Each structure stands twice: as C-alpha cells, then as structure tokens.
Amino acid sequence: MKKLILVLGDQLDIQNPLLKSINVKTDQVVMIESVVEAQYVWSHKAKIALFLSAMRHFSAELEALGIPLLYIKQSPQSIADTLREIIIREGVTHLACLEPGEWRLKQEIVNLVSQLKIALEMLEDPHFYCSHQEFNDWVVGKKELRLEFFYRLMRKKHQILVDSQGNPEGGQWNFDRDNRKPFPKKGPGLISPPEFFEPDNITKEVIDFVEKTYPDHPGSLQYFQWPVTRTQALIALDGFVRHRLPTFGIYEDAMWTDTPFAWHSLLSSALNLKLLNPREVIGAVLLAWKKFDLDLSTVEGFIRQILGWREFVRGMYYLDMPQMATDNFYDHHHPLPKWYWNGNTKMNCMRHAIRQTLDYGYAHHIQRLMVTGNFALLAEILPQEVCDWYLAIYIDAIEWVELPNTAGMALFANGGRFTSKPYIASGAYINRMSNYCSGCQYDPTIRFGERACPITNLYWNFLIKHRKDFDSSPRTRLMTANLARIDVSDQAAIQAHAKSILTNLESL
C-alpha cells in the first residue's frame, strides 16, 4: 500500500471521486472512529450514535463493493494521531482525502503530512453547488456580504426557479414574507409524521455501545430513528416531498409544545453526512412543485435554505476561519447556564426547546435562532461556549454549517459580517409564534419585576445598552424608536432588573 484514502464521518458519499478512481491493488481506504471527536465538545448521545451507525453502514457498503478498507473502531487518539501511526506503520507515501468540514481537522491533516513529508491530495468536496474559488470571486469588491444577492447568483447559474430570460418564477426572488405564519390558535392540527427508521442490528449495537461508553453525555437515545444509510435517506426525502412539503412553507417559523418536527424536512443530518446530495433534494422538490401544484412560496422558501443559506454559510466559514471561531463583537463573557444541558429552567420556551433537543438532538431553525440563540445573545453569554453547545447538542451540527449560523447569525459575534442586524426579539415574538408562553410563570408583556419575562426584560435592556448603534442603522432604528414610549424611570427599572437577571442566570 502506498496511497491511503481517508473518508471522514461526514463524507459518506459513494460518489466520492477518490473512491471512484481507487486502484484496489495499491490503495486503501481508512475510516476512523475517534473518541476525541466525540469528546472535544460534550456531544449528544444521539449525535455520536448517528455518526457511528452511519459510518459502520457505509463501511459495510464499501466492503460489499470490494474496496479495500481499514476501519478503526474507537481509537483513543485523534484522527490525525491515528493516521500518523497508520502512515508510519504501513509506509504510506500519499494521503488523499476530501477537504474536512472542520477547519481544525483540516489544519491537523495538513500539518501531519508536512511533518511526515508525504504527499497530500486534498480535494474540494464536490457535494456543494458553489466552490471556494467561486465564492471568493463573488466576495471581491463587495462592501456587504448578503445572502440575497448570492442566492440570486446561484439561482441564475444553476437555472433553478428562473425562466428562460433569467427572471425569477412568480416575479420575485424571495417569498419569505409569505412563510412566517404561526399555527392557528387551536394548534397545528394533524401533521403527517416524518419518515423514521427502526434501528437495525448495526444501529442497536451502536446505541448499546454509546449508552455504556458515554453515560454522562447529554441527551437521550430513546427516540433514535434517524436515517443512517443512503437508502433510508432517499425514503426520508420522498416522504417529505409527498406528505410534508405542501404545508412546510407557511408554518416553517411556527412553534408548538409537543410538536418537535412540525412540517420540517428533517433532512439536514442526511445532507450533512452526504447521504443525500443537495441537487437531488432540490430536484425532488421542483418535481413535486409541478406534480402536486404546490405553492411557489413554499418551494422557494425550502430551496432558499438549501441553495442559498447552506451554500452561503459554507463560503463564509472557509473565508473567515479561524477568526470566526473567536469573534466576540459585543464582548460578552457570561458562562453558559448549566440548564442549557438539562432544560431545568422556569422559562417555558427555553425548557421546551432544550428538552426537545435533548430527546431528539433536533430543533428547527426558529427554535435555534429565536429561542435558544436569542436568549444567549440577550444574556450576554460568551459566544464560544454557545457555539460549543450548538456543535455538541444537534445531530446535524458540523462546524462549517454550525459556526456561521451560531456565531454569525444568532449571536452577531462577528459584528454583522454577513447579517444586517442582530436577530433579537422580546417575549412578544415567541408568544406570537408559539404557545410556549401559555402557562409560563413569566409574562411576555411585562418588562421588569417578579413576573417579567426574562427575554422581554433583556431585550429592552439590550436596546437601551446599544441604542447608539441601533439608531445609526435603518434596519434597527425602528426598534430603538420604541424606547421613546417607555419613560425614563421605567427604563432605569428595566436595567436594574436586567442586572439582577444577568448575575443570576442559573436561577431562571
């Protein structure tokens, strides 16, 4: 063996060009289960189980194809240190891999081959629509980096939802305003369930292993039914476009107790493991649009998440790392409350969003952005601790997609590098978009005092504290304009109550 081909746990794509061009006489594939990767953030049990099960299923697929494979189960070392031992032991002269989805691991591999003085073939992952070079070319000369204009470029280039002249279907590029409705007052009603999969023998073995090996890690494995093979991922995609996509758009921002999935696709984990390709996901949605005469706003809203935001944040991640991981625009330093790991808080919205996440390793984008993320920003929590929590707790969290969403969008830690304003809201927003406030001991309409909603109080405190910056931007000026309706004594009371909250976050 002279050439070693590394396949990482989020690169489970049989169309990997390195696998398609493999020389079975001289090359060998290696896959590594690293204990370090499971522990460098305090990973959710379901996330560990998902990666291990999907990797073991993929390894079986490779072996069935006759591809020579060295599969390392539960190495106590990092991926780079495990590779070092294999390379030295086997006399490897050439390491090949797709670019890792984590800047840290990419640097470790680059440094390793430099130290060992062997050749490195690191290909950019063809899974994505937009290459690094294409994104970097788009960035040149721009004062503001905004999703909307990148998204239009992708639509035109790939001829998605555009006519023959390159104009958008329906006469507009973005139907976001049509996709922000809460559920009816009586609740969401009957929702078609997502496709879930009973664990097979491989997954059962993994679940038992994770329970025994990582007993102190957060989360539950009781509800583990995620797709772990390409076949299952394709079934999940088909089920979504047939039964859930038609009602996805209008309620994509809505939240409700005991409704963890609503009409969402739940395809992000399969996409991020590369069990699904974004081209086939968008293709299936476009086909369903015509076949079932779906509303254009729903179809556009879903495609914007895949073709627009997913590609955009990947470009930003590789453009801005490693700076992105340390950004702290507001100089926030409060520690992450312990109840983020167990859901034991009196705030109903946070309790429901966190406990759902602990059960499934999943919450949809509004729960992440406008509940757990919104509170973290208003509570002035250290961005790095929040980012580590998101990376640990969600099964679909791989750093290239998690970090820009958390640090850049939810926490505004990079000062608006690619967002035009902080995404903050009071309890009134959560009350409008959910039933979380019903029965909560806090009142979303009260700004200070014993029954004041902490999110409402901290929202107004944030506006008072950053009034000058907010006044200077047309995107946020209307928010601080509302402060004029609150008399000076009440503003002082808001700040005093906020100070008490911020020094006692654990007690909320």
Secondary structure, 3 states (H helix, E strand, C coil): CCEEEECCCCCCCCCCHHHHCCCCCCEEEEEEEEHHHHHCCCCCHHHHHHHHHHHHHHHHHHHHCCCCEEEEEEECCCHHHHHHHHHHHHCCCEEEEECCCCHHHHHHHHHHHHHHCCEEEEECCCCCCCCHHHHHHHHCCCCCCCHHHHHHHHHHHCCCCECCCCCEHHHCCCCHHHCCCCCCCCCCCCCCCCCCCCCCHHHHHHHHHHHHHCCCCCCCCCCCCCCCCHHHHHHHHHHHHHHHHHHHCCCCCCCCCCCCCCCCCCCHHHHHCCCCCHHHHHHHHHHHHHHCCCCHHHHHHHHHHHHHHHHHHHHHHHHHCCHHHCCCCCCCCECCCHHHHCCCCCCHHHHHHHHHHHHHCCCCHHHHHHHHHHHHHHCCECHHHHHHHHHHHCCCCCHHHHHHHHHHHHCCCCCCCCCCCCCCCCHHHHHHHCCCCCCCCCECCCCCCCCECHHHHHHHHHHHHCHHHHHCCCCCHHHHHHHHHCCHHHHHHHHHHHHHHHCCHHHC
